[in-house]
């Protein structure tokens, strides 16, 4: 009886493996680097340029403070400073250092928030584009490269996803409005 059970179990295992193998042969898979696909879109490239322009004045202010601090440091290293001048330079340097730190932190926080907003809109759009591409191509599964150890390059549809995104969500180039 145990022998019959083992035989039946082996037979069922063999059938299950052959069904799985047959199904796996018809499985249609594609690979996409979703992060790269989003980063390469015209929308993201425009957003990066817009953010660069938006934050350029603040970045320039930070760079000026850094230059001022270097100059103060150089003056403090001079041998012929009076104690009063040394104290003035030290206080000025401390104030500028605090301002620099505050501006840098604020800039980083604001930039990160704006970037997250842009990516928060683009991510779901890219998912919809990839889903539509997968349905059009009759794909069973699309795998992101971030968790993939190996794949054949022919399975990669990242560039196709970017092109489809750009077509679905074209970037408008509105003329800049004058600041009031």
Secondary structure per residue as TSV (DSSP state, phi and psi in degrees):
chain	resnum	aa	ss	phi	psi
A	1	X	-	360.0	-44.2
A	2	X	H	-61.0	-37.6
A	3	X	H	-63.7	-43.4
A	4	X	H	-64.0	-40.0
A	5	X	H	-63.1	-43.8
A	6	X	H	-62.8	-43.0
A	7	X	H	-62.4	-43.5
A	8	X	H	-66.7	-40.6
A	9	X	H	-64.0	-43.1
A	10	X	H	-64.5	-39.5
A	11	X	H	-62.6	-46.2
A	12	X	H	-63.5	-39.3
A	13	X	H	-62.8	-43.1
A	14	X	H	-63.6	-41.1
A	15	X	H	-65.4	-44.5
A	16	X	H	-61.5	-42.5
A	17	X	H	-65.3	-39.9
A	18	X	H	-69.7	-36.9
A	19	X	H	-65.8	-44.0
A	20	X	H	-62.8	-43.7
A	21	X	H	-64.0	-41.0
A	22	X	H	-65.4	-40.9
A	23	X	H	-68.5	-38.1
A	24	X	H	-64.0	-30.5
A	25	X	H	-68.0	-26.3
A	26	X	H	-96.8	-3.8
A	27	X	-	-68.5	126.5
A	28	X	-	-105.4	120.9
A	29	X	E	-122.4	146.8
A	30	X	E	-136.7	160.0
A	31	X	E	-120.1	142.9
A	32	X	E	-143.8	140.7
A	33	X	-	-96.5	91.1
A	34	X	H	-60.5	-38.3
A	35	X	H	-63.3	-45.7
A	36	X	H	-67.5	-40.1
A	37	X	H	-59.2	-43.6
A	38	X	H	-68.5	-45.6
A	39	X	H	-62.1	-29.0
A	40	X	T	-86.9	-2.9
A	41	X	S	-71.0	153.6
A	42	X	H	-63.7	-34.4
A	43	X	H	-61.0	-45.5
A	44	X	H	-70.0	-40.6
A	45	X	H	-60.8	-41.6
A	46	X	H	-66.8	-42.5
A	47	X	H	-61.4	-39.1
A	48	X	H	-63.1	-43.3
A	49	X	H	-65.0	-41.8
A	50	X	H	-63.2	-43.1
A	51	X	H	-65.7	-38.9
A	52	X	H	-59.6	-44.3
A	53	X	H	-68.0	-39.3
A	54	X	H	-62.9	-41.1
A	55	X	H	-98.0	0.6
A	56	X	H	-59.8	-44.8
A	57	X	H	-60.6	-40.1
A	58	X	H	-68.0	-37.6
A	59	X	H	-64.8	-39.8
A	60	X	H	-65.1	-37.2
A	61	X	H	-63.9	-40.4
A	62	X	H	-64.0	-43.3
A	63	X	H	-63.7	-38.5
A	64	X	H	-64.3	-42.8
A	65	X	H	-62.3	-39.5
A	66	X	H	-62.8	-41.4
A	67	X	H	-64.5	-44.4
A	68	X	H	-58.8	-42.9
A	69	X	H	-64.5	-38.0
A	70	X	H	-64.4	-40.2
A	71	X	H	-65.7	-42.2
A	72	X	H	-61.6	-43.0
A	73	X	H	-59.9	-42.7
A	74	X	H	-63.5	-41.0
A	75	X	H	-66.1	-37.0
A	76	X	H	-67.5	-22.6
A	77	X	T	-84.0	-8.7
A	78	X	-	-66.8	145.3
A	79	X	T	-78.9	-26.3
A	80	X	T	-100.9	34.1
A	81	X	-	-83.9	139.0
A	82	X	-	-79.0	155.5
A	83	X	H	-57.3	-36.3
A	84	X	H	-66.1	-46.1
A	85	X	H	-65.1	-39.1
A	86	X	H	-62.8	-41.6
A	87	X	H	-66.5	-42.0
A	88	X	H	-60.5	-47.4
A	89	X	H	-63.2	-40.7
A	90	X	H	-63.3	-45.8
A	91	X	H	-63.8	-43.9
A	92	X	H	-60.9	-42.9
A	93	X	H	-63.7	-40.4
A	94	X	H	-65.2	-42.4
A	95	X	H	-63.3	-45.1
A	96	X	H	-67.0	-35.1
A	97	X	H	-64.2	-43.7
A	98	X	H	-62.4	-45.2
A	99	X	H	-63.0	-42.5
A	100	X	H	-60.2	-45.4
A	101	X	H	-63.6	-44.6
A	102	X	H	-62.8	-46.7
A	103	X	H	-62.9	-42.2
A	104	X	H	-63.0	-45.7
A	105	X	H	-64.3	-43.1
A	106	X	H	-63.4	-44.3
A	107	X	H	-60.5	-47.2
A	108	X	H	-61.5	-44.2
A	109	X	H	-64.2	-46.6
A	110	X	H	-64.1	-43.4
A	111	X	H	-62.7	-45.9
A	112	X	H	-60.8	-38.9
A	113	X	H	-65.3	-46.7
A	114	X	H	-62.3	-42.3
A	115	X	H	-63.6	-42.9
A	116	X	H	-63.4	-37.8
A	117	X	H	-62.0	-45.5
A	118	X	H	-63.4	-48.9
A	119	X	H	-67.2	-30.9
A	120	X	H	-64.5	-30.6
A	121	X	H	-81.6	-41.0
A	122	X	H	-71.9	-35.4
A	123	X	H	-57.4	-54.5
A	124	X	H	-62.2	-35.0
A	125	X	H	-61.6	-43.7
A	126	X	H	-64.8	-39.8
A	127	X	H	-59.7	-42.2
A	128	X	H	-64.7	-40.7
A	129	X	H	-63.7	-45.2
A	130	X	H	-64.0	-41.0
A	131	X	H	-61.2	-44.4
A	132	X	H	-63.4	-44.3
A	133	X	H	-59.7	-43.5
A	134	X	H	-61.6	-43.0
A	135	X	H	-65.8	-41.8
A	136	X	H	-62.7	-36.5
A	137	X	H	-88.9	-4.5
A	138	X	T	68.9	33.0
A	139	X	-	-79.9	144.9
A	140	X	S	-88.0	-32.3
A	141	X	E	-153.5	144.0
A	142	X	E	-122.6	125.7
A	143	X	E	-111.1	136.3
A	144	X	E	-80.2	141.4
A	145	X	G	-66.6	-17.8
A	146	X	G	-61.5	-24.2
A	147	X	G	-118.8	17.8
A	148	X	-	-108.4	127.1
A	149	X	S	-82.7	-35.7
A	150	X	-	-152.8	144.9
A	151	X	-	-158.5	156.2
A	152	X	-	-75.1	133.3
A	153	X	G	-55.5	-27.5
A	154	X	G	-64.7	-19.9
A	155	X	G	-83.0	-11.2
A	156	X	B	-75.8	123.9
A	157	X	-	-119.3	27.0
A	158	X	H	-61.1	-50.1
A	159	X	H	-63.2	-37.5
A	160	X	H	-65.5	-39.1
A	161	X	H	-65.1	-41.2
A	162	X	H	-63.0	-45.8
A	163	X	H	-62.3	-41.6
A	164	X	H	-66.4	-36.7
A	165	X	H	-63.4	-48.7
A	166	X	H	-60.3	-34.2
A	167	X	H	-72.6	-41.2
A	168	X	H	-74.4	-32.8
A	169	X	S	-128.1	71.7
A	170	X	-	-66.9	147.3
A	171	X	-	-86.3	130.8
A	172	X	-	-95.3	141.1
A	173	X	-	-108.6	78.2
A	174	X	-	-74.2	145.6
A	175	X	-	-67.8	138.7
A	176	X	-	-64.1	140.1
A	177	X	-	-90.9	149.8
A	178	X	-	-71.9	138.2
A	179	X	-	-72.5	139.0
A	180	X	-	-100.4	360.0
